[in-house]
């Protein structure tokens, strides 16, 4: 199971930014376990998205690495999170 790695701890402490829920993607091979993690994240106010099988965890790792790069190397600091726009 891979989840909650696409942002800093601040996002878990305060899950909304400017009125929008922060995105968290979840990957894992056990559909029931993914469902549980998705529900837990939704309960604390995150925008939870099922990313499918655990093989997709490598994609989530890249998003986590991008967050770290933007926060610390590009100087954005920790006060941001990713979001998903839907039509």
C-alpha positions as a printed Julia matrix, in Angstrom:
87×3 Matrix{Float64}:
   0.0    0.0     0.0
   1.25   3.48   -0.88
  -0.54   6.61    0.28
   0.0    9.96    2.0
   3.44  10.55    0.47
   2.59  13.35   -1.97
   2.91  16.21    0.49
   4.22  17.3     3.83
   2.87  16.65    7.29
   1.25  20.08    7.19
  -1.24  18.74    4.66
  -2.33  16.03    7.07
  -2.65  18.59    9.86
  -4.75  20.99    7.75
  -6.19  19.23    4.71
  -7.65  22.23    2.91
  -5.89  25.05    1.14
  -7.9   28.04   -0.02
 -11.07  26.01    0.44
  -9.85  23.08   -1.66
  -9.05  19.62   -0.3
  -5.47  18.46   -0.84
  -5.02  15.5    -3.17
  -3.79  12.14   -1.93
  -3.41   9.2    -4.27
  -3.56   5.59   -3.06
  -2.07   2.51   -4.73
  -2.23  -1.08   -3.56
  -3.07  -4.59   -4.67
  -5.75  -5.19   -2.03
  -8.91  -3.41   -3.16
 -10.52  -3.66    0.28
  -7.46  -2.14    1.96
  -7.37   0.65   -0.64
 -11.02   1.34    0.11
 -10.29   1.6     3.82
  -7.41   4.03    3.24
  -9.55   6.09    0.84
 -12.33   6.36    3.43
  -9.9    7.3     6.23
  -8.41  10.07    4.12
 -11.84  11.36    3.15
 -12.85  11.43    6.83
 -10.02  13.86    7.61
 -10.9   16.02    4.6
  -8.48  14.93    1.89
  -9.4   14.53   -1.78
  -8.64  10.82   -2.08
  -8.1    9.2    -5.48
  -7.65   5.49   -6.15
  -4.51   5.08   -8.29
  -5.04   1.34   -8.73
  -2.57  -1.49   -8.31
   0.64  -1.31   -6.28
   2.69  -1.2    -9.49
   1.52   2.42   -9.72
   3.24   3.27   -6.43
   6.33   4.21   -8.44
   4.29   7.02   -9.99
   3.24   8.24   -6.56
   6.91   8.21   -5.49
   7.68  10.57   -8.38
   4.96  12.96   -7.25
   6.35  12.85   -3.72
   9.84  13.6    -5.03
   8.45  16.53   -7.05
   6.77  17.92   -3.92
  10.08  17.73   -2.03
  11.92  19.4    -4.9
   9.41  22.24   -5.14
   9.26  22.73   -1.38
  12.96  22.73   -0.61
  14.94  23.28   -3.8
  12.6   25.71   -5.56
  11.73  27.55   -2.38
   7.95  27.06   -2.29
   8.13  25.97    1.33
   5.8   23.41    2.86
   2.56  25.37    2.58
   1.26  23.81   -0.62
  -0.34  20.61   -1.82
  -1.31  19.05   -5.13
  -4.89  19.1    -6.31
  -6.95  17.46   -9.01
  -9.31  19.51  -11.15
 -12.39  17.66  -12.39
 -14.88  18.62  -15.07
